[in-house]
Amino acid sequence: MEEGTIFLVSVRGDATQNMGARIKKFFRIMGSEHVDALGVGDSWAFVGVKGQKAFVEERGTGEEPVGTGAILGYAKKVKHYKKTTKISGGSKIEVHSAGYVSGNEARVLINEKEVFTNKEANRGINLVALDFETHKVVFKNTYDTFGGAAASANLLKDYKEKLPEFCIVVAAVKDDASSKLTKEVKELFSSLGSNAIKNLKYREGWAFIGVKGLKKSKEKKGEKVGTAMIIGYGKISRKEVRKQIKTKPEKVKGGSRIEVQSAGAVTGNFATINVAN
């Protein structure tokens, strides 16, 4: 299967008897947090993308069926964003960061238009949130995690209370963000897929793009860095449990609505997958 292939998995009855280590590893690479704990007769519904840690899943332990779903826009990630000049059905999201001695900047661009300028940016972590369906800016703020630990506490509070679920989270360091950066903030970005934040050095740049609620991210760390992604217009649906599909899923413009339901041997013994283009 090619990179970017979407995998839809639904367990019926039992799936553990001949599930070997290689199969479990395959799903772990896509981000699954439940495949190793799957027990005899458990329900499991999974939607994942090969080559990315972009997934949703639900597991049940015999008490009730489970279900999950996503609305995925038609899109792809690009490695060389400078060569991208036209996007259909999505947005090119760019973020640039530089430490104090390497340019001292933080900027965010959507389709090559600045939505957060270096003039707006301040020392520390500069955070921009984009609506996942429209890619419009819904929140932006700066947190001086060089000056004091209170900035980290404010970032965590704003993330929890002001950033909507599944919004696109863009972060850029200006000057320095490492000096008073707390363990809790590092853990927050790690939960979004960051590997670099835990080793951020003094006056080092860090550019990050992720999605709240998903381990889907792209980042760069260094003296002066930039990264980009192309993300399709779409939204992740609320997780829901259904014993049967009574109506057809709604049609989605520019993407597909995907639903997966699963029931173990003692909770209904069924598996359904629905895709609406």
Secondary structure as the mmCIF struct_conf table of DSSP 4:
data_model
#
loop_
_struct_conf.conf_type_id
_struct_conf.id
_struct_conf.beg_label_comp_id
_struct_conf.beg_label_asym_id
_struct_conf.beg_label_seq_id
_struct_conf.end_label_comp_id
_struct_conf.end_label_asym_id
_struct_conf.end_label_seq_id
TURN_TY1_P TURN_TY1_P1 GLU A 3 GLY A 4
STRN STRN1 ILE A 6 SER A 10
STRN STRN2 ARG A 12 GLY A 13
TURN_TY1_P TURN_TY1_P2 GLN A 17 ASN A 18
HELX_RH_AL_P HELX_RH_AL_P1 ALA A 21 ILE A 29
TURN_TY1_P TURN_TY1_P3 MET A 30 GLY A 31
BEND BEND1 GLU A 33 HIS A 34
HELX_RH_3T_P HELX_RH_3T_P1 VAL A 35 ALA A 37
TURN_TY1_P TURN_TY1_P4 VAL A 40 GLY A 41
STRN STRN3 SER A 43 VAL A 49
TURN_TY1_P TURN_TY1_P5 LYS A 50 GLY A 51
BEND BEND2 GLN A 52 GLN A 52
STRN STRN4 PHE A 55 GLY A 60
BEND BEND3 GLY A 62 GLU A 64
STRN STRN5 VAL A 66 GLY A 73
BEND BEND4 TYR A 74 TYR A 74
BEND BEND5 LYS A 79 LYS A 79
HELX_RH_3T_P HELX_RH_3T_P2 TYR A 81 LYS A 83
BEND BEND6 SER A 88 GLY A 89
STRN STRN6 GLY A 90 GLY A 99
HELX_RH_3T_P HELX_RH_3T_P3 TYR A 100 SER A 102
TURN_TY1_P TURN_TY1_P6 GLY A 103 GLY A 103
STRN STRN7 GLU A 105 ILE A 110
TURN_TY1_P TURN_TY1_P7 ASN A 111 GLU A 112
STRN STRN8 LYS A 113 PHE A 116
TURN_TY1_P TURN_TY1_P8 ASN A 118 GLU A 120
BEND BEND7 ARG A 123 ARG A 123
STRN STRN9 GLY A 124 LEU A 130
TURN_TY1_P TURN_TY1_P9 PHE A 132 THR A 134
STRN STRN10 VAL A 137 TYR A 143
TURN_TY1_P TURN_TY1_P10 THR A 145 GLY A 147
TURN_TY1_P TURN_TY1_P11 ALA A 149 ALA A 149
HELX_RH_AL_P HELX_RH_AL_P2 ALA A 150 LYS A 162
BEND BEND8 LEU A 163 LEU A 163
HELX_LH_PP_P HELX_LH_PP_P1 PRO A 164 PRO A 164
TURN_TY1_P TURN_TY1_P12 GLU A 165 PHE A 166
STRN STRN11 ILE A 168 ASP A 175
BEND BEND9 SER A 178 SER A 178
TURN_TY1_P TURN_TY1_P13 SER A 179 LYS A 180
HELX_RH_AL_P HELX_RH_AL_P3 LYS A 183 SER A 191
TURN_TY1_P TURN_TY1_P14 LEU A 192 GLY A 193
BEND BEND10 ASN A 195 ALA A 196
HELX_RH_3T_P HELX_RH_3T_P4 ILE A 197 ASN A 199
HELX_LH_PP_P HELX_LH_PP_P2 LEU A 200 LYS A 201
TURN_TY1_P TURN_TY1_P15 TYR A 202 ARG A 203
STRN STRN12 GLY A 205 VAL A 211
TURN_TY1_P TURN_TY1_P16 LYS A 212 GLY A 213
STRN STRN13 LEU A 214 GLY A 222
BEND BEND11 GLU A 223 GLU A 223
STRN STRN14 LYS A 224 GLY A 232
BEND BEND12 TYR A 233 TYR A 233
HELX_LH_PP_P HELX_LH_PP_P3 ILE A 236 LYS A 239
BEND BEND13 LYS A 243 GLN A 244
BEND BEND14 THR A 247 THR A 247
HELX_LH_PP_P HELX_LH_PP_P4 LYS A 248 LYS A 251
TURN_TY1_P TURN_TY1_P17 LYS A 253 GLY A 254
STRN STRN15 GLY A 255 GLY A 264
TURN_TY1_P TURN_TY1_P18 ALA A 265 GLY A 268
STRN STRN16 ALA A 271 ALA A 276
#
